[in-house]
């Protein structure tokens, strides 16, 4: 084959001419480098290899990591995991052999990627997210992804945040407000606090760096206070109010009283017995006086919202207690976020929207299984004028994808975990790496505010172009 025939076969003359013209228009000082980059970008991306392996998450429990290679580079991601799996969640595939990682190994999921998913995706354009996800869903053929495993599918379904913004129809990418966990309770914590988490929101920060500083300072002031009282011993029989008092004291020590608000994740399903709620469910010496009806819980929340700067409450009732959740939401005292109530399930979200049950979605990507489905869930929530909060899971790795997701989908809220430990901080600073921020404000109904009021039509955002929201 002659040189001319080769140029004609691959249309190289036209492509080179286009690259040279682009270099001239750009007035570049290094035309060779510019032309090389221009032509590289013009090459269509293609998946060349998908390789999975088993790694350990932050709890020391196995999860799936995937290395996806294209003709333009290699990308790595891993699947987060929670401590429990709800009825409506996508299914994590684990091996079940009690002799290996106590039954938690994920070798089946790894094999499904290496032997089935990989073969189906080779040659596909990695930017065609919905098509990639649909291929995996067609391979699985089950509603809850129980054949291939949601952990296998999710680990492959991971683009970068700019790509997420493109495929979700977004035009702006903005940094969300981080919700920092400063005090943990619930059934997995080693104290008797009934509710799962107390979080702080540094919404008065001027920059993202200042927001992280406020979170870290509050966390350490609270830690010092608890150590002063012999670690967590002071929490053996602590009430929600006493816990909030400790957090408020820590906030006061930072000097940022007016700049920090509070959110709580109740996770009330953990202590719901029948139709009542046992706030002493972890106390071996309980008296039975903290056994509350749904109406009692509503009165408690009313008082807490009056006494503390609470702007968001997650799962204030059992995941099937739609009646009390709906009534409490109608009071518009704060944002009411559905976690266990919704399970990130489109069917549950649709029902909650139709019945006005809550006014915010807490999105856990592993509960739904693919990026495409997560985007659709967020669109549903936003169309209903809900708030959206992307959340970490108990079992995390140093993968920063959920930070990319929060930025790309412009969720405005990001449940970041405690401001310590690598797998938490990598997402906090992963947010910062996405954008350069300018002074931030709360945007509500097109106006700027320096505090958070009752939700449901607002969005809290850090980042540039806030005035265009």
HELIX and SHEET records of a PDB file:
HELIX    1   1 UNK A    3  UNK A    9  1                                   7    
HELIX    2   2 UNK A   12  UNK A   26  1                                  15    
HELIX    3   3 UNK A   31  UNK A   42  1                                  12    
HELIX    4   4 UNK A  101  UNK A  103  5                                   3    
HELIX    5   5 UNK A  107  UNK A  112  1                                   6    
HELIX    6   6 UNK A  113  UNK A  117  3                                   5    
HELIX    7   7 UNK A  118  UNK A  121  1                                   4    
HELIX    8   8 UNK A  129  UNK A  140  1                                  12    
HELIX    9   9 UNK A  150  UNK A  156  1                                   7    
HELIX   10  10 UNK A  161  UNK A  167  1                                   7    
HELIX   11  11 UNK A  208  UNK A  228  1                                  21    
HELIX   12  12 UNK A  231  UNK A  235  5                                   5    
HELIX   13  13 UNK A  240  UNK A  254  1                                  15    
HELIX   14  14 UNK A  257  UNK A  259  5                                   3    
HELIX   15  15 UNK A  268  UNK A  271  5                                   4    
HELIX   16  16 UNK A  294  UNK A  307  1                                  14    
HELIX   17  17 UNK A  322  UNK A  330  1                                   9    
HELIX   18  18 UNK A  346  UNK A  355  1                                  10    
HELIX   19  19 UNK A  365  UNK A  368  1                                   4    
HELIX   20  20 UNK A  371  UNK A  383  1                                  13    
HELIX   21  21 UNK A  401  UNK A  408  1                                   8    
HELIX   22  22 UNK A  422  UNK A  434  1                                  13    
HELIX   23  23 UNK A  466  UNK A  468  5                                   3    
SHEET    1   A 3 UNK A  47  UNK A  56  0                                        
SHEET    2   A 3 UNK A  62  UNK A  70 -1                                        
SHEET    3   A 3 UNK A  73  UNK A  78 -1                                        
SHEET    1   B11 UNK A 447  UNK A 449  0                                        
SHEET    2   B11 UNK A 441  UNK A 444 -1                                        
SHEET    3   B11 UNK A 458  UNK A 462 -1                                        
SHEET    4   B11 UNK A 175  UNK A 184 -1                                        
SHEET    5   B11 UNK A 197  UNK A 201 -1                                        
SHEET    6   B11 UNK A 261  UNK A 265 -1                                        
SHEET    7   B11 UNK A 310  UNK A 314  1                                        
SHEET    8   B11 UNK A 335  UNK A 338  1                                        
SHEET    9   B11 UNK A 360  UNK A 363  1                                        
SHEET   10   B11 UNK A 387  UNK A 391  1                                        
SHEET   11   B11 UNK A 412  UNK A 417  1                                        
SHEET    1   C 3 UNK A 272  UNK A 273  0                                        
SHEET    2   C 3 UNK A 276  UNK A 278 -1                                        
SHEET    3   C 3 UNK A 291  UNK A 292 -1                                        
END                                                                             
